[in-house]
Amino acid sequence: MHKALSFITSARKFDSVPLVPVVPVLVWVKERHKVLTHNKLVPVYVFDGARQNMKKVTDSKREKEREKALEALRKLKASPSVHDRKEADELRRKITYPREDVLALIIEWFSSEGICFFSAPFEAE
């Protein structure tokens, strides 16, 4: 999922205010699903469940990195130049994470299409 969120078409919408659905992620998932089923594979999707307590330090570090990237992006937006687009795109990639609204969009599609998916009780690794 993070790979889909990191694509630039998704990442450019990720810092929108107010938040907008990141439809390109759903399109990406649909395309991958179509390829798998076309090749006679039956995909089973598993979503992470609750975060483990032992990951608190890692989660905190990631959150700080996202905040730092978001602040840098805000500064870049405040004084944009032609050469800043690539840097802005990189910063947007750094602030992406599996947002609940994006996951809900995908789960809604899975449910409407009868696609098999599970939520793991903890992380799905």
C-alpha positions in Angstrom: 0.0 0.0 0.0 2.8 2.4 0.8 4.2 1.8 -2.7 0.9 3.0 -4.2 0.8 6.0 -1.9 4.3 6.9 -2.8 3.6 7.3 -6.5 3.8 10.9 -7.4 0.2 11.2 -8.6 -0.9 10.1 -5.1 1.7 11.9 -3.2 0.9 15.3 -4.8 -2.7 15.0 -3.3 -1.5 13.7 0.0 -0.9 17.1 1.6 -4.1 18.7 0.4 -6.1 20.7 2.9 -8.8 19.7 3.4 -7.9 16.1 2.9 -9.1 14.6 -0.4 -9.5 11.0 -1.3 -6.4 9.7 -2.9 -8.2 8.0 -5.8 -4.9 7.1 -7.7 -4.2 4.6 -5.0 -7.5 2.9 -5.7 -6.8 2.9 -9.4 -3.3 1.4 -8.7 -4.9 -1.4 -6.6 -7.5 -2.1 -9.2 -4.9 -2.3 -12.0 -2.7 -4.7 -9.9 -5.8 -6.8 -9.0 -6.8 -7.0 -12.7 -3.4 -8.2 -13.7 -3.4 -10.9 -11.0 -6.8 -12.2 -11.9 -6.2 -12.0 -15.6 -3.3 -14.4 -15.0 -5.6 -16.8 -13.1 -4.2 -15.9 -9.7 -6.5 -15.4 -6.7 -5.1 -12.6 -4.6 -5.8 -12.4 -0.9 -5.2 -9.0 0.7 -4.1 -8.6 4.3 -4.2 -5.3 6.1 -2.2 -4.5 9.2 -4.1 -4.5 12.5 -3.1 -2.9 15.7 0.4 -1.6 16.1 2.7 -3.4 18.5 3.9 -1.6 21.6 7.5 -2.6 20.7 7.2 -0.4 17.6 6.5 2.8 19.5 10.0 4.1 19.1 10.0 3.4 15.4 6.5 4.9 15.0 7.6 8.0 16.9 10.7 8.4 14.7 8.6 8.0 11.5 6.1 10.6 12.8 8.9 13.1 13.5 10.4 12.5 10.0 6.9 13.1 8.5 6.5 16.3 10.5 9.9 17.5 9.5 9.2 16.8 5.8 5.8 18.5 6.1 7.3 21.6 7.6 9.9 21.7 4.8 7.1 21.3 2.3 5.2 24.2 3.8 8.3 26.4 3.7 8.8 25.4 0.0 5.2 26.3 -0.8 5.6 29.7 0.8 8.3 30.7 -1.6 8.0 28.5 -4.6 10.4 28.5 -7.6 10.4 26.6 -10.8 13.2 24.3 -9.6 11.4 23.3 -6.4 8.9 20.9 -7.9 11.2 17.9 -7.7 12.1 18.7 -4.1 8.4 19.1 -3.3 7.6 15.8 -4.8 10.3 14.1 -2.7 9.0 15.7 0.4 5.4 14.6 -0.4 6.6 11.0 -0.7 8.1 11.3 2.8 4.9 12.4 4.4 2.8 9.5 3.0 1.4 6.8 5.2 -1.6 4.5 5.0 -4.4 6.9 5.9 -7.6 5.5 7.2 -9.7 7.2 4.5 -7.5 5.7 1.8 -7.8 2.2 3.3 -11.6 2.7 3.7 -11.8 3.5 0.0 -10.0 0.3 -0.9 -11.9 -1.9 1.5 -15.2 -0.5 0.2 -14.2 -1.5 -3.3 -13.1 -4.9 -2.2 -16.4 -5.4 -0.4 -18.5 -4.3 -3.4 -16.5 -6.6 -5.7 -16.5 -9.6 -3.3 -12.7 -9.6 -3.2 -11.1 -11.6 -0.3 -9.3 -9.5 2.3 -8.4 -9.8 6.0 -7.4 -7.6 8.8 -4.6 -9.1 10.8 -4.9 -8.8 14.6 -1.6 -7.1 14.6 0.9 -6.2 11.8 0.5 -8.4 8.8 4.2 -9.3 8.4 
